[in-house]
Amino acid sequence: MPASEPVGELDARYSSATNPRPGAEAVTAVAWDEALRQLAAAEIFWLSTVRPNGRLHVTPLVGAWHDGALYFSTGPGEQKAKNLAHDPHCALTTGRNALTEGLDIVAEGVAERVTDPALLEEVIAAHEAKYGNHMTSPDGTFFGMADGIRKGEVLVFGLAPDTAYGFGRDGGVYNHTRWTF
């Protein structure tokens, strides 16, 4: 499932390279290492799936980057689980709500359900390392999720991106990077 190292390229059509402003003359593609740092640090992702009738479904969730893929979970009766059973194509999005700073990332691909017990334990560990007390404390928002995963009450999916996009903003200098895996 893990994605390979991507090839990144700047899309000048949507970058400051086509609308030069001070500081924009040196706009380059965002390095994949920077995108990985953002994915690892992001606390919330937005999952976009397609319902069987073709309507979109977008919902926030937690996720962890581990060994080349973004992992997330859902209950078997939730809309996102039903949508992924029908059509596993989806996108995970994260970023900032600021016009002039930050990096928004969209990872597109096919979500695969994880059932391998060893990989499930790695994904549990990645979530617990990232979210800490939210997962491990009895007062935590997602306390008990690890046991739910182990019992099959919580489904885990991994998305190894086919394509990812980075929309960077730095003091009004914009770049649009596309990574192809």
Buried (B, 14 or more C-beta within 10 A) or exposed (E): BEBEEBEBEBBEEBBBBEEEEEEBEEBEBBEBEBBEEBBEEBEEBBBBBBBEEEEEBEBEBBBBBBBBBBBBBBEEEBEBBBBBEEBBBBBBBBBBEEEEEBBBBBBBBBBBEBEEEEBBEBBBEBBBEBBEEBBBEEEBEBBBBBEBBEEEEBBBBBBBBBBBBBBBBBEEBBBBBBBEB
